[in-house]
Amino acid sequence: MRFLISGGAGFLGSHLIDSINGEIVIVDDFSTAKYFQAKSNIKVIREKIERFDTTEKYDVVIHLASRPSPEDYMQYPVETALSNSLGTYRMLEIARKSDAIFIYSSSSEIYGDAEIIPTPEDYWGKVNPIGMRSCYDESKRFSEALAMSYYREYGLDVRIQRPFNVYGPRLREDGSYGRVISRFIVQALRGENITIYGDGNQTRSFLYVSDWVEATLKMIYTNGIKGQVFNIGSDKETKIIDLARMILKITGSKSNIVFLPPREDDPRRRAADIKKAKELLKWEPKISLEEGLTRTINWFRSVIS
């Protein structure tokens, strides 16, 4: 099989390609990639996905390209919105001309400040369309709408996933790219203050990257799921303050926890209703948060100074 993967050099893409058998073409501008290592069966094209075009045909087209870190996408809102609009259109057109399976990696952010926890796929969301986060969550919502339009008008085999806070080795930790787990881990290992936005009582549900890969492979190879949307995450809520304490315990760090002003429009709670994924994909997470954090911490010990 031939695979085209946008954003394949990023955190998620780098793990996915380790588990795919076939000919793989990656399109990535390397604006957020850090720990990618190319392999012999992979062709790498350095290009922004919103500018990419090809006449080659593929069996599976996977659109991962995006800036997922809040600090990063708020710093580059135009680039973020374009990768999830024009970039999605480009990838959909390639999939349509190839008659390929199209998998779009959306986000739990499309739910916004959800009023139903755990949140099911049929919840419409509560988002601010002009807020600081809108470049990301609204462009993800648009991409889902565009993908479903291709499914309804052209019969394209569209399959949408909504990942919930995936983490693990290779999750970038530096500058505006660092997300909550990688930032906390590196701060703890270096003895720096653990910085929490808000009071720490906001919750997230965290998914270890190998569980995400397994779910994505099931989405590729499962029959009869054309036009379906799946939450790919955990149904267990974790307070951010408890996450920080868990990382301090595992690392043995003496870092202090300090609190910063809350981010604008930061969702208060998040957890995934995964009944649909359990039923149709026969999938559910296997790696506990403590085990996943331990694996991730051990990896970061080996790469940071």
C-alpha positions as CSV (number, residue, x, y, z in Angstrom):
1,M,0.0,0.0,0.0
2,R,1.1,3.6,-0.6
3,F,0.6,6.1,2.1
4,L,0.7,9.9,1.9
5,I,1.1,11.5,5.4
6,S,1.1,15.3,5.9
7,G,3.0,16.3,9.1
8,G,4.7,12.9,9.1
9,A,7.9,14.3,10.7
10,G,6.0,15.6,13.7
11,F,5.4,13.9,17.1
12,L,2.4,11.8,16.0
13,G,3.6,11.1,12.5
14,S,7.0,9.9,13.6
15,H,5.4,7.3,15.7
16,L,2.8,6.3,13.1
17,I,5.4,5.6,10.4
18,D,7.3,3.3,12.7
19,S,4.2,1.0,12.6
20,I,3.1,1.2,9.0
21,N,4.2,-1.4,6.4
22,G,4.2,0.0,2.9
23,E,5.6,2.8,0.8
24,I,5.4,6.1,2.7
25,V,5.6,9.6,1.4
26,I,5.8,12.4,4.0
27,V,5.0,16.1,3.3
28,D,6.2,18.3,6.1
29,D,7.7,21.8,6.3
30,F,9.6,20.8,9.5
31,S,8.4,24.0,11.3
32,T,7.6,22.0,14.4
33,A,9.5,18.7,13.8
34,K,12.4,18.0,16.1
35,Y,13.0,14.3,16.8
36,F,12.3,12.8,13.3
37,Q,14.6,10.3,11.8
38,A,14.0,9.2,8.2
39,K,14.0,5.6,7.2
40,S,14.7,3.8,3.9
41,N,11.1,3.2,3.0
42,I,10.1,6.8,3.4
43,K,10.3,9.6,0.9
44,V,10.3,13.1,2.5
45,I,9.0,16.2,0.7
46,R,9.8,19.5,2.5
47,E,6.8,21.7,1.7
48,K,3.9,23.5,3.3
49,I,0.9,21.3,3.0
50,E,-1.3,24.2,1.8
51,R,1.0,24.5,-1.2
52,F,1.5,20.8,-2.0
53,D,0.2,19.1,-5.0
54,T,0.9,15.8,-6.8
55,T,-0.4,13.6,-9.6
56,E,0.7,10.4,-7.9
57,K,-1.9,8.0,-6.5
58,Y,-2.1,6.7,-3.0
59,D,-4.1,4.1,-1.1
60,V,-4.3,6.0,2.2
61,V,-4.0,9.7,2.7
62,I,-3.5,10.9,6.3
63,H,-3.7,14.6,7.2
64,L,-1.7,15.3,10.5
65,A,-0.1,18.6,9.6
66,S,-0.9,21.2,12.2
67,R,0.5,23.3,15.0
68,P,-0.9,21.6,18.2
69,S,0.7,23.6,21.0
70,P,-1.5,26.5,22.2
71,E,1.4,28.9,22.7
72,D,2.7,28.0,19.2
73,Y,-0.6,28.2,17.3
74,M,-1.5,31.5,19.0
75,Q,1.9,32.8,17.9
76,Y,1.2,31.6,14.3
77,P,-2.6,31.9,13.9
78,V,-2.6,32.3,10.1
79,E,-0.3,29.4,9.4
80,T,-2.3,27.3,11.8
81,A,-5.6,28.1,10.1
82,L,-4.2,27.5,6.6
83,S,-2.9,24.1,7.3
84,N,-6.3,23.1,8.6
85,S,-8.2,24.7,5.7
86,L,-6.2,24.9,2.4
87,G,-4.0,22.0,3.6
88,T,-7.1,19.9,4.2
89,Y,-8.5,20.8,0.8
90,R,-5.2,19.8,-0.8
91,M,-5.1,16.4,0.9
92,L,-8.8,15.8,0.2
93,E,-8.3,16.4,-3.5
94,I,-5.3,14.0,-3.6
95,A,-7.4,11.4,-1.8
96,R,-10.4,12.0,-4.2
97,K,-8.3,11.6,-7.3
98,S,-6.7,8.5,-5.9
99,D,-10.0,7.0,-4.6
100,A,-8.0,6.6,-1.3
101,I,-9.0,6.2,2.3
102,F,-8.8,9.7,3.9
103,I,-8.0,10.0,7.6
104,Y,-8.1,13.4,9.2
105,S,-6.6,13.9,12.6
106,S,-8.9,16.6,14.2
107,S,-8.7,17.4,17.9
108,S,-10.6,17.3,21.1
109,E,-10.3,21.1,20.9
110,I,-13.3,21.1,18.6
111,Y,-15.5,20.6,21.6
112,G,-14.3,23.8,23.3
113,D,-15.4,24.2,26.9
114,A,-17.6,21.1,26.7
115,E,-20.8,20.9,28.9
116,I,-20.9,17.1,28.7
117,I,-18.1,15.1,30.3
118,P,-17.0,12.5,29.1
119,T,-17.8,14.1,25.8
120,P,-19.4,12.0,23.0
121,E,-18.8,12.5,19.3
122,D,-22.4,13.8,18.8
123,Y,-21.8,16.8,21.1
124,W,-21.6,19.9,18.9
125,G,-19.1,21.9,20.9
126,K,-19.0,25.2,22.8
127,V,-16.3,27.4,21.2
128,N,-15.4,31.0,20.7
129,P,-15.2,31.5,16.9
130,I,-13.1,34.7,17.2
131,G,-11.1,33.9,20.3
132,M,-7.3,33.4,20.6
133,R,-7.7,29.7,20.2
134,S,-10.1,29.9,17.2
135,C,-7.3,29.7,14.6
136,Y,-6.9,26.1,15.8
137,D,-10.2,24.8,17.0
138,E,-12.4,26.5,14.3
139,S,-10.0,25.4,11.5
140,K,-10.2,21.9,12.9
141,R,-14.0,22.1,12.8
142,F,-13.9,23.5,9.3
143,S,-11.7,20.6,8.2
144,E,-14.2,18.1,9.6
145,A,-17.0,19.9,7.7
146,L,-15.0,19.9,4.5
147,A,-14.1,16.2,4.9
148,M,-17.7,15.2,5.5
149,S,-18.7,17.3,2.4
150,Y,-16.3,15.2,0.3
151,Y,-17.9,12.1,1.8
152,R,-21.4,13.2,1.0
153,E,-20.8,14.8,-2.5
154,Y,-18.1,12.5,-3.9
155,G,-18.5,9.3,-1.7
156,L,-14.9,9.6,-0.5
157,D,-14.0,7.2,2.2
158,V,-13.5,9.7,5.0
159,R,-12.6,8.7,8.5
160,I,-12.1,11.4,11.2
161,Q,-10.4,11.0,14.6
162,R,-10.4,13.4,17.5
163,P,-7.3,12.8,19.6
164,F,-7.3,13.8,23.3
165,N,-3.9,15.1,24.6
166,V,-1.6,12.4,23.2
167,Y,1.9,12.3,24.8
168,G,5.0,10.2,24.9
169,P,8.6,10.2,23.7
170,R,9.5,12.7,21.0
171,L,6.9,15.2,22.3
172,R,8.7,18.5,21.8
173,E,9.4,20.4,25.0
174,D,11.2,23.6,24.0
175,G,9.9,27.2,23.6
176,S,6.4,27.7,22.4
177,Y,6.2,24.1,21.2
178,G,6.2,22.5,24.7
179,R,2.9,21.1,25.8
180,V,1.8,20.4,29.4
181,I,3.4,17.0,29.9
182,S,6.7,17.6,28.1
183,R,7.0,21.0,29.8
184,F,6.3,19.7,33.3
185,I,8.8,16.8,32.8
186,V,11.6,18.9,31.6
187,Q,11.0,21.5,34.3
188,A,11.1,18.8,36.9
189,L,14.2,17.1,35.5
190,R,16.0,20.5,35.5
191,G,14.8,21.5,38.9
192,E,13.0,24.5,37.5
193,N,9.6,25.7,38.7
194,I,6.6,23.7,37.4
195,T,4.4,26.4,35.7
196,I,0.7,25.9,35.7
197,Y,-1.7,28.2,33.9
198,G,-4.7,28.9,36.2
199,D,-5.3,27.2,39.5
200,G,-4.6,23.7,38.2
201,N,-8.1,22.4,38.8
202,Q,-8.8,22.2,35.1
203,T,-8.8,18.6,33.8
204,R,-7.5,16.8,30.7
205,S,-7.5,13.2,29.6
206,F,-4.1,11.9,28.5
207,L,-3.4,9.2,26.0
208,Y,0.0,7.5,25.5
209,V,1.2,7.6,22.0
210,S,1.3,3.9,21.4
211,D,-2.4,3.7,22.1
212,W,-3.0,6.5,19.6
213,V,-1.0,4.6,17.0
214,E,-3.0,1.4,17.6
215,A,-6.3,3.3,17.2
216,T,-5.1,5.0,14.0
217,L,-4.0,1.6,12.5
218,K,-7.5,0.3,13.3
219,M,-9.0,3.3,11.6
220,I,-6.9,2.5,8.5
221,Y,-7.7,-1.2,8.3
222,T,-11.2,-1.6,9.7
223,N,-13.9,-2.1,7.2
224,G,-17.3,-0.5,7.3
225,I,-16.4,2.8,9.0
226,K,-16.7,5.2,6.1
227,G,-17.9,8.6,7.2
228,Q,-17.4,7.9,10.9
229,V,-15.9,10.1,13.6
230,F,-14.1,8.7,16.6
231,N,-12.9,10.1,19.9
232,I,-9.4,8.7,20.4
233,G,-8.5,9.3,24.0
234,S,-9.1,8.4,27.6
235,D,-12.3,8.6,29.6
236,K,-10.4,9.4,32.8
237,E,-10.0,13.0,33.9
238,T,-6.8,14.2,35.5
239,K,-6.5,17.6,37.2
240,I,-3.4,19.5,36.0
241,I,-2.3,20.0,39.5
242,D,-2.4,16.2,40.1
243,L,-0.5,15.7,36.9
244,A,2.3,18.0,38.1
245,R,2.4,16.2,41.5
246,M,2.6,12.8,39.7
247,I,5.5,14.0,37.6
248,L,7.3,15.4,40.6
249,K,6.9,12.0,42.4
250,I,8.1,9.9,39.4
251,T,11.1,12.1,38.7
252,G,12.0,12.6,42.4
253,S,12.3,16.3,41.6
254,K,12.3,19.1,44.3
255,S,10.8,21.6,41.9
256,N,8.2,24.1,43.2
257,I,4.8,24.5,41.6
258,V,4.0,28.1,40.6
259,F,0.7,29.4,39.1
260,L,0.5,31.7,36.1
261,P,-2.6,33.6,34.8
262,P,-5.0,31.3,33.0
263,R,-5.0,31.1,29.3
264,E,-7.9,32.8,27.4
265,D,-10.8,30.4,26.7
266,D,-9.0,27.5,28.3
267,P,-11.5,24.6,28.6
268,R,-12.2,23.7,32.2
269,R,-12.7,20.0,31.8
270,R,-11.9,17.3,29.2
271,A,-12.4,13.6,28.9
272,A,-13.4,11.4,26.0
273,D,-16.5,9.2,25.7
274,I,-14.9,6.2,23.8
275,K,-17.9,3.8,23.6
276,K,-18.0,4.2,19.8
277,A,-14.3,3.4,19.4
278,K,-14.7,0.4,21.7
279,E,-17.7,-0.9,19.7
280,L,-16.6,-0.2,16.1
281,L,-12.8,-0.3,16.3
282,K,-12.5,-2.8,19.2
283,W,-10.1,-0.3,20.7
284,E,-9.5,1.2,24.1
285,P,-6.3,2.6,25.9
286,K,-4.0,0.1,27.4
287,I,-1.2,2.3,29.0
288,S,-2.0,3.9,32.3
289,L,-1.0,7.5,32.9
290,E,1.6,6.5,35.5
291,E,3.2,3.9,33.2
292,G,3.1,6.3,30.2
293,L,4.6,9.1,32.2
294,T,7.4,6.8,33.5
295,R,8.2,5.8,29.9
296,T,8.2,9.4,28.7
297,I,10.3,10.6,31.6
298,N,12.9,7.9,31.0
299,W,13.1,9.0,27.4
300,F,13.5,12.7,28.3
301,R,16.3,11.8,30.7
302,S,18.2,10.4,27.7
303,V,17.8,13.4,25.4
304,I,18.0,16.5,27.6
305,S,21.0,18.0,29.3
